[in-house]
Amino acid sequence: MTNQQAGWYPDPAGNPTRLRYWNGMQWTDDFTDVPQQANQGAGYGNPGYAQPVGGQVYYPPAQVMDNGNDATLRLIAFIFCIVSTVTTCWLIIPLAWMIPMTVHCWGIYKGTKPNTTAFGVCTLLFVTIVGGILLLISKKDA
């Protein structure tokens, strides 16, 4: 449910007669009935949803990461993290945070971890200035 726009979506509990409000961060306790014409159509009036079958649970679709310039920026940020980690490996204490941050940066590049402003700033301050700046200018996931 990351980065999904706020709005009314099929009830995640599986009740096909009502919609539940997603505020962009979490499900709220607000419910409404499914409009009659949408209940007969192909998915509650939202083109991304199919008609429910049985007790299926529906969630807003995940947003796909743009593989254009963002992927390149994130890969270069990861490379700078590796280079910085290797060049400062003679200092034991910085490795305590540089290695986990570099692993997290790899997850950002692969799309399994969110790219946040906070992580970009921490990368800028504690790992590599260039990598941090690249993470800050690439599209944020959260």
C-alpha positions in Angstrom: 0.0 0.0 0.0 2.9 2.4 -0.4 2.5 5.6 -2.3 -1.1 4.9 -3.2 -3.3 8.0 -3.5 -5.9 8.6 -0.9 -9.4 7.5 -1.9 -12.2 5.0 -1.6 -11.1 1.4 -2.4 -12.8 -2.1 -2.0 -12.9 -3.1 1.6 -9.7 -5.1 2.4 -11.7 -7.3 4.7 -13.4 -8.7 1.6 -16.9 -7.2 2.0 -18.0 -6.7 -1.6 -20.9 -4.3 -0.6 -18.8 -1.5 0.9 -15.7 0.6 0.2 -13.1 1.7 2.8 -11.2 4.9 2.8 -7.4 4.8 2.3 -5.8 8.1 3.5 -2.6 7.6 1.6 -0.8 6.0 4.7 -3.3 3.6 6.2 -6.9 2.4 6.2 -9.3 4.6 8.1 -12.5 3.5 9.9 -14.6 5.2 7.3 -16.8 3.0 5.1 -19.4 3.6 2.4 -21.7 1.4 0.3 -20.6 0.4 -3.2 -22.6 2.4 -5.8 -25.2 0.2 -7.4 -24.0 0.8 -11.0 -20.4 0.1 -10.0 -21.3 -3.1 -8.3 -22.8 -4.4 -11.6 -19.8 -3.1 -13.7 -16.2 -4.3 -13.9 -14.8 -3.2 -10.7 -16.3 -0.5 -8.5 -15.9 2.2 -11.0 -12.1 2.0 -10.7 -10.5 0.7 -13.8 -7.7 -1.1 -11.9 -10.0 -3.5 -10.1 -11.8 -6.6 -11.2 -15.2 -7.8 -9.9 -14.7 -9.5 -6.5 -15.0 -13.3 -6.4 -15.8 -15.0 -3.1 -14.1 -13.3 -0.2 -11.1 -11.9 -2.1 -9.2 -9.0 -0.5 -8.4 -6.0 -2.7 -5.7 -3.4 -2.2 -4.8 -0.4 -4.3 -2.1 -1.5 -6.9 1.5 -1.0 -6.0 3.3 1.8 -7.9 6.0 0.6 -10.3 9.4 2.2 -10.0 10.4 4.2 -13.1 13.4 2.4 -14.6 14.7 5.5 -16.4 17.0 8.0 -14.9 16.0 7.1 -11.3 17.5 3.6 -11.7 20.8 5.1 -13.0 20.9 7.6 -10.2 20.3 4.9 -7.6 22.9 2.6 -9.1 25.5 5.4 -9.1 24.6 6.2 -5.5 25.2 2.5 -4.6 28.6 2.5 -6.4 29.6 5.6 -4.4 28.5 3.9 -1.2 30.7 0.9 -2.1 33.7 3.1 -3.0 33.4 5.1 0.2 33.0 2.0 2.3 36.1 0.4 0.8 38.2 3.5 1.0 37.4 4.0 4.7 37.5 0.4 5.7 40.7 1.0 7.7 38.4 2.8 10.2 36.5 0.1 12.1 33.8 2.3 13.7 32.4 3.9 10.5 31.9 0.4 9.1 29.3 -0.2 11.8 26.9 2.2 9.9 28.4 2.3 6.4 27.9 -1.4 5.6 24.2 -1.5 6.6 23.6 1.8 4.8 25.3 0.5 1.7 23.2 -2.7 1.8 20.1 -0.5 2.2 21.2 1.6 -0.8 21.4 -1.6 -2.9 17.8 -2.3 -1.8 16.8 1.1 -3.0 18.4 0.5 -6.4 16.6 -2.9 -6.7 13.3 -1.4 -5.6 12.9 -3.5 -2.4 13.5 -0.6 -0.1 11.9 2.9 -0.2 14.0 5.9 -1.2 13.3 8.5 1.5 14.7 12.0 2.1 15.9 10.9 5.6 18.0 8.1 4.2 19.4 10.4 1.5 20.5 12.9 4.1 22.0 10.2 6.3 23.9 8.8 3.3 25.1 12.3 2.4 26.4 12.9 6.0 27.6 9.4 7.0 28.6 7.6 3.8 29.2 9.6 0.7 28.3 13.2 -0.3 27.8 12.3 -4.0 25.7 9.2 -3.3 23.6 11.1 -0.8 23.0 14.0 -3.3 22.0 11.5 -6.0 19.5 9.8 -3.6 18.1 13.2 -2.7 17.5 14.2 -6.3 16.0 10.9 -7.4 12.3 10.2 -7.0 11.2 9.5 -3.5 9.2 6.4 -2.7 7.9 7.5 0.7 
